Amino acid sequence: MTTEIAVEGAHEAPTSIEYIQHHLSHLKNADATFNLDTFWVSAVLGMIFLGVFYLAARRATAGVPGKLQNFVEAVMELVNEVVNSAFHAKSAVIAPLAITIFCWVWLMNAMDFLPVDLLPKILGYFGVHKLRVVPTADVNHTFGMSFGVMLCIIGFSIKAKGIGGWGKELLTAPFHAHGFMAVVLAPVNFIFQMIELLAKPLSLSLRLFGNMYAGELLFILIALLPWWAQWLLGGPWVIFHILVVTLQAFVFMALTVVYLSLAVEKH
């Protein structure tokens, strides 16, 4: 964790403001419209998750399990407890979805544990001078995941109630009425339903982004301190951040399960 970095090919030590700006700048495409670092880091971590779980499945045994199998089974048991307690309908998708969300989000959050300058300095030798390694500290990525959750909510609702049943629910809940009042309250119900539908992914994305962005920024500020102070302050923060990383992955997964459970229930 050192502040001696090369900013756009320069070799002089940057100021504190330049250092912070450098580490908060994304690696973008030629049109500066796409955060390449967020995409590739999240994609690589997703492949690592799939590879580890595929390897554990191939090596699974009914006898004495190995360490990898024990670890995977512990994760699956944790997620299954959440699914069984919150989701009461039958679905072959919900458990794999919950496991994927928890593990993938945890891996992306855990990139915060790497020294601030490690990967940017390594890639600097290959001409890459900007890199943010925590995908969940990018609000675009958290919004993208939350948008996927919103599509799942709509899909689960339609599958459980039918397109007609879901459409009827949009116009008749939360305020139930009959006759003329049902017609009067239909627009109000629809507005409230849309607010609720949009609020769920919005809260999911901002909660995860806010916590991880704050953690990333704090690690950058710690890296500006003298080396002895970095270890003195960084060590306890890393230990505490283990809880934050795990908790945020768990909350994102648990809320997704709860939202999907609400989507399949009838008012």
C-alpha positions in Angstrom: 0.0 0.0 0.0 2.2 2.8 -1.3 1.4 6.2 -2.8 4.2 5.9 -5.4 2.2 5.4 -8.6 2.5 6.3 -12.2 -0.3 8.6 -13.2 -0.8 8.4 -17.0 2.8 7.5 -17.6 4.2 10.1 -15.2 6.8 8.9 -12.6 6.7 11.7 -10.1 4.9 11.1 -6.8 1.4 12.5 -7.1 -0.3 14.8 -4.6 -2.9 13.4 -2.2 -5.8 14.7 -4.4 -4.2 13.3 -7.6 -3.7 9.9 -5.8 -7.4 9.8 -4.7 -8.7 10.9 -8.1 -6.4 8.3 -9.8 -7.8 5.4 -7.7 -11.4 6.5 -8.2 -11.0 6.7 -12.0 -12.3 3.8 -14.1 -10.6 2.1 -17.0 -12.9 3.0 -19.9 -13.3 2.1 -23.5 -12.3 4.5 -26.4 -15.7 6.3 -26.2 -15.5 6.6 -22.4 -18.9 5.1 -22.0 -18.1 1.7 -20.6 -16.2 0.8 -17.4 -14.0 -2.0 -18.6 -12.4 -2.7 -15.2 -15.9 -3.3 -13.6 -16.9 -5.6 -16.5 -13.7 -7.7 -16.6 -13.1 -8.0 -12.9 -16.8 -9.1 -12.2 -16.6 -11.5 -15.2 -13.4 -13.1 -14.0 -14.7 -13.4 -10.5 -17.9 -15.0 -11.8 -15.9 -17.6 -13.7 -13.9 -18.3 -10.6 -17.1 -18.9 -8.7 -18.5 -21.2 -11.3 -15.1 -23.1 -11.6 -14.8 -23.7 -7.9 -18.4 -24.9 -7.5 -18.1 -27.1 -10.6 -14.8 -28.6 -9.3 -16.5 -29.2 -5.9 -19.4 -30.9 -7.6 -17.1 -33.2 -9.6 -15.2 -34.2 -6.6 -18.2 -34.6 -4.3 -18.3 -37.9 -2.4 -20.6 -39.6 0.0 -17.7 -40.6 2.1 -15.4 -38.3 4.1 -15.7 -34.9 2.4 -12.6 -32.8 1.5 -12.0 -29.2 2.6 -13.4 -27.8 -0.7 -16.6 -29.9 -0.4 -17.0 -28.9 3.3 -16.7 -25.3 2.3 -19.2 -25.5 -0.5 -21.7 -27.4 1.6 -21.4 -24.9 4.4 -22.2 -22.0 1.9 -25.1 -24.0 0.4 -26.5 -24.8 3.9 -26.4 -21.1 4.9 -28.2 -20.0 1.7 -30.7 -22.9 1.9 -31.7 -21.8 5.5 -32.5 -18.3 4.2 -34.4 -19.7 1.2 -36.4 -22.2 3.2 -37.3 -19.6 5.9 -38.3 -16.8 3.5 -39.5 -18.5 0.3 -42.5 -20.8 0.8 -43.4 -21.5 -2.9 -41.8 -24.1 -5.0 -39.1 -23.1 -7.4 -36.1 -24.8 -9.0 -34.5 -21.4 -9.6 -34.5 -19.6 -6.3 -31.8 -21.6 -4.5 -29.2 -21.6 -7.3 -30.0 -17.9 -7.8 -29.5 -17.1 -4.1 -26.2 -19.1 -4.0 -24.9 -17.3 -7.1 -25.8 -13.9 -5.7 -24.2 -14.5 -2.4 -20.9 -16.0 -3.7 -20.5 -13.6 -6.6 -21.2 -10.4 -4.6 -18.9 -11.7 -1.8 -16.1 -12.2 -4.2 -16.5 -8.7 -5.7 -16.7 -7.1 -2.3 -13.6 -9.1 -1.2 -11.5 -7.4 -3.9 -11.3 -4.5 -1.3 -8.9 -6.7 0.7 -6.1 -6.4 -1.9 -3.6 -3.6 -1.4 -4.8 -0.5 -3.1 -1.8 -0.2 -5.5 -1.2 -3.9 -6.2 -3.2 -4.6 -9.3 -3.0 -1.1 -10.8 0.8 -1.2 -10.4 1.1 -4.7 -12.0 -1.1 -3.6 -15.0 0.8 -0.4 -15.2 3.7 -2.4 -16.7 1.4 -3.3 -19.5 0.2 0.2 -20.2 -2.9 0.2 -18.1 -2.7 3.1 -15.7 -6.3 3.2 -14.3 -8.1 0.4 -12.6 -10.8 0.1 -9.9 -10.8 -3.5 -8.7 -14.0 -3.5 -6.6 -17.0 -3.8 -9.0 -19.6 -3.3 -6.3 -18.1 0.2 -5.6 -19.3 1.1 -9.1 -22.9 2.2 -8.9 -23.5 1.2 -12.5 -22.8 -2.4 -11.6 -24.9 -2.5 -8.5 -27.8 -0.9 -10.5 -27.3 -3.5 -13.2 -27.6 -6.4 -10.7 -30.6 -4.7 -9.0 -32.3 -4.3 -12.4 -31.8 -8.0 -12.9 -33.5 -8.6 -9.6 -36.4 -6.4 -10.7 -36.8 -8.4 -13.9 -36.9 -11.6 -11.7 -39.6 -10.0 -9.5 -41.7 -9.3 -12.6 -41.1 -12.8 -14.0 -41.9 -14.6 -10.8 -45.1 -12.6 -10.4 -46.3 -13.4 -13.9 -45.4 -17.1 -13.5 -47.2 -17.4 -10.2 -50.3 -15.3 -11.0 -50.4 -15.1 -14.8 -50.2 -11.9 -16.8 -53.9 -11.2 -16.1 -53.5 -11.9 -12.3 -50.4 -9.7 -12.0 -52.1 -6.9 -14.0 -55.1 -7.1 -11.8 -53.0 -6.9 -8.7 -51.3 -3.8 -10.0 -54.7 -2.1 -10.1 -56.4 -3.5 -7.0 -53.7 -3.5 -4.3 -52.9 -2.2 -1.8 -56.2 -0.4 -1.6 -59.0 -2.9 -2.2 -62.4 -1.6 -3.2 -65.5 -2.6 -5.2 -67.6 -1.0 -7.9 -67.0 2.6 -8.7 -64.4 3.1 -6.0 -62.3 0.3 -7.5 -62.2 2.3 -10.7 -61.3 5.5 -8.8 -58.5 3.8 -6.8 -57.0 1.9 -9.8 -54.6 4.7 -10.8 -53.6 5.2 -7.2 -52.9 1.5 -6.7 -50.9 1.4 -9.9 -48.7 4.4 -8.8 -48.1 2.8 -5.4 -47.2 -0.6 -7.1 -44.7 1.1 -9.4 -43.1 3.0 -6.5 -42.8 -0.2 -4.6 -41.4 -2.1 -7.6 -38.8 0.6 -8.3 -37.9 1.2 -4.7 -36.7 -2.4 -4.2 -33.9 -2.4 -6.8 -33.0 1.2 -5.9 -32.5 0.4 -2.2 -30.6 -2.8 -3.1 -28.2 -1.1 -5.4 -27.5 2.0 -3.2 -27.1 0.0 0.0 -24.4 -2.2 -1.6 -22.7 0.6 -3.5 -22.6 3.0 -0.5 -21.0 0.5 1.8 -18.4 -0.7 -0.7 -17.6 2.8 -2.0 -17.0 4.0 1.6 -14.8 1.0 2.3 -12.8 1.5 -0.9 -12.3 5.2 -0.2 -11.2 4.5 3.4 -8.5 2.1 2.1 -7.3 4.7 -0.3 -7.0 7.3 2.5 -5.1 4.8 4.7 -2.7 4.2 1.8 -1.8 7.9 1.9 -0.4 7.5 5.5 3.2 6.5 6.4 3.9 2.8 6.1 3.8 2.2 9.8 0.5 4.0 10.2 -0.9 2.0 7.3 -0.5 -1.3 9.1 -1.6 0.2 12.4 -4.9 1.5 11.0 -5.3 -0.8 8.0 -5.1 -4.0 10.0 -8.1 -3.4 12.3 -10.1 -2.0 9.4 -9.5 -5.1 7.3 -10.7 -7.3 10.1 -13.8 -5.2 10.5 -14.3 -5.0 6.7 -14.5 -8.9 6.6 -17.8 -8.5 8.4 -18.9 -5.7 6.1 -18.1 -7.6 3.0 -19.9 -10.8 4.1 -22.8 -8.9 5.6 -23.5 -6.9 2.4 -23.4 -10.0 0.3 -25.8 -11.8 2.7 -28.2 -8.8 2.8 -28.3 -8.5 -1.0 -29.0 -12.2 -1.3 -31.6 -12.3 1.6 -33.5 -9.3 0.3 -33.6 -10.7 -3.2 -35.2 -13.9 -1.8 -37.7 -11.9 0.3 -38.7 -9.8 -2.7 -39.2 -12.9 -4.9 -41.2 -14.5 -2.1 -43.5 -11.4 -2.0 -43.8 -11.6 -5.7 -45.3 -15.0 -5.7 -47.7 -14.4 -2.8 -51.2 -13.2 -3.4 -52.4 -10.1 -1.6 
